Amino acid sequence: MTKRSITFYLNGRPVEAYVSPKDTLVDLLRNLDHFGARESCGQGLCGCCTVLVNGTSVSGCLELAELIEGKNLDTIEGLDAGGELSVVQQAFIDAGAFQCGFCTSGFILMVEQLLDENDSPTPDEARDYLSGNLCRCAAYPEILDAVQLAADKRKSLQKEPA
């Protein structure tokens, strides 16, 4: 199968990669040693493979890699700033919002996107927004706690003088 070169931004850095027409974003990320997005259902139903393309969540198991040409691809690996966890990542730790961790990266990216769109989601709004992500360990109460912790922390950081 013929591979072609594509260029895009991965977590803010320019990347050139070679992909075949059947490669998905999960395949591409594996080839680039990024393992946070995990294929689980292979049908875009569970959220484990969630990545952000130009700031919008997509299922990495369904999105063809060649369609990323010229776009921004953000993964869980790009959230930490110089080794410091994002507010949402820290909230997941503080709330104990993961058990096995398989779904965690997808949930964290979705919560980042949620809080970018709605800085004060109600539990029902968060539950609805995250309904496309599944946690087989059933850490849902803790995940909702993490959403609230992250929303509160983000608001307090915005109030702090620079």
N, C-alpha and C positions, 0 to 999 in steps of 0.2 A: 504494500500500500504506500502510495507516495505521500511524503510529508512535505509540509510547506512552512515557511518561516512566518511567525507573527510577532508583533511588538505590542507591548501594553505596559501598564504600570501595576506592579505588584506591591501592595502596601507602601505606595509612594515612590517606589524605585523603578526605573525603566528596565524592562526585561525583553529579551528576544528568545523565543523558544520555537522548536519544531514540533508540529502536531500533524496527526493524520486526520482525515475527515470524520472518523468515528470517535476520536478522543473527546472525553467530557472534561469539564473543569476539574473534577476530582482526579482524573488521570493526569492532567497537566500539573496540578499541584503536587501530586506524588512524585512526578519526574523532577520537580523543583525542590524536593525535600521539605515540603509543607504538608504535615499530616493531621492538622487540626480538623479539617472538613473530612468527615468520614461517610463513606457510602454504607447505608444500612438497608433501606428498603429497595433502593434502585428505581423507585417510582415517583420520587418527589413528594412523598406523603409524610415523612417523619421529621424532617428538619435537621437531621444530623449532618448533612452536607451543606448547610447554609453558608453562603459567602455573599459579599456585597459587591455588586457591579454598578459602578457610578453611583454608589450610595443606596442602592436598592437591593433588597435580599432576593437571591435566586437559589434554586436547588442545583447544586454543583453536579449532581448525578445525572441531571437531564440536560443542562446547558452545554452545548458543544463548544469546545475550547477555541475553535477558529473564530467564533463570534465575539471573542474578547478583544480582537484586533483594535488597537487604539484606545481602549477603555481603561478605566481604573478598577482593579480587582483588590478588594480588601478581605483579609482573612483574620482569624483569631490571632495568628502570629504577629500581626501588625498593630495590635492594640496597645501593647506595652510601649511606654515611652522611655527609652534608655534603661530598660530593665525594671521600670516601675509599672505596676499593674494599673489598668484603667479603673475608674470609679466602679464600673459595672463588674469587672473581674473581682475586685476586692469585696464588693457587696455579696457576690456569690460565695466567696470564702467565708465572710462574716456570718452569713445566714445558713451556712451548711447546705447550699442549694444544689448539691450534686452528690451522687453516691458512687456509681461506677465511673462517671465522667464521660461516657460515650456521647451523650447528647449535649453536653455542656457548652461546647464551642458554638453550636447552632443557636442555643438559647441566648448566650451572651451577645452574639451579633444581633439577634432579633431585639433584645432589650436595648442595646445601643441605638438601634434604629427607632424603636418605640419612643425612647426618651428624647431623641432628636426631634420627633414629631409632636410629642405630647409630654411636657415636663412634669405633669402631675396626673398620671393616669390613675383612675380608680381601680380597685381589684378586678371588677368586672371588665373594664376596658383592657387591662393587662391580660386577663384570661382570654378574652376574645382575640386580642392581637397575637398572642402566642399559641393560639389553637392549632396552628399547623405544625407545631413542634411536639414531639412525643418523648416522654421520659418513661422508660420501662421500669425504672426503680421507684416511680411514683413520688418524686421529690417536689411535686407541684406546690404544696404549701410553702416550702422553703424558697422555691423559685419566686413565688409572689412576694414573699418577704424581701428577697433580694431586690426585686423591682422597686419596692418602697424605699429600702435603704439607699439604693443608688439614686433615686429621684431626690430624696432628701439631701444627700451628700452633694449632688450636682447643684441644687438650689443654694446650699450654704456656701459652696465655692464661688458661685456667681455674686453673692453678697459681699464676699471678702474684698477689701481694697487691694489693688494690685501693687 
